[in-house]
Amino acid sequence: MINKIVLSMASLRMFSGCLEIIAALLMIRFNQIEKALLVNSGLALVGPLVLLTTTTIGLVGIAEKLSFGKMIWVLVGVSCIFVGILKK
């Protein structure tokens, strides 16, 4: 039997992957640099949201197994990822 949390995380990632493929097909269909950049910009918004949601689901799933100190370290690590992604 598949764990519900793992299934949720995997489903989100599969959804994200399908969006990436659809975006690539749209870029090819439009065949214009400006429209391809617009589609790509939309993906830039989806990527971090999927990362955050998937990580949150995973953390909720293991919250009872982690000590408070380890949970803080995980949150600090995730925060560092977002600072690195969003920092210009």
N, C-alpha and C positions, 0 to 999 in steps of 0.2 A: 504494500500500500504506500502511495506517495504522500509525503508530508504536505499538508495544506500550505504551509508557509513557503516551502521550496517550490511548490506548484505555482503559487502566486508570483514569486520572484521570477521564475522561468517564463511564465505567461507574459509578464511585463516586458521582459527582454525579447521575447518572440514578437510581441506587438511593436516594439521599438525597431527591431530588425526589418519587419514588414514595412514600416514607415520609411526606413532608409532605402529599401528596394523601390518602393513607389516613388520616392523623391528622385532617385536616379533615373527611373523611366520617364518621369515628367521632364527632367532636364533634357533627356534625349529627344523627347517629343517636341518640346518648345524650340530646341536648337538655337537658343539665343543666350549670350553670356549674361545679359542683365536679368533675364528670367531665371536662369540657373543660379545666379547669386541670390536672388530672392528666395528660391526654394531652399537653398543651402542655409540661408539665414533662419528660416523657419525651423530647420533641423537643429540649429544651434540652441534654440530655446527648448526643444524637446529633450535633447541629450541629458543636460543636467537635471531636469525634472525627473526623468526615468532613473537616473543614478540616485538621486535623493530618495525617491519613493521606494526603490528596491532595497536600498540600504536601511531605510526606516523599517520596512517589513522584516528584514533579517534581524535587525537589532531587537525588535519587539519579540521575535521568536526565540532569541537567546538571552533575553533580559534576565530571566530567572536563573540562568546558569552562570552569569557573570557577576563578579563582585562589583560594588559601586566604583571602586578605583579603576578597574579594568574598563568599565563602561565609559568613564570619563576619558580614558586614553583613546578609546575607539571614537568618541565624539570629537576629540581634539584632532585626530587623524582625518576624519571626514571633513572637518572644518578647514584643515590645511589644503585638502583637495579642492574645495570650493574657492578658497582664496587664490590658489594657483590658477584655477580655471577663469575666474572672474576678474582677476587683477590685470590691469593693462600696463 
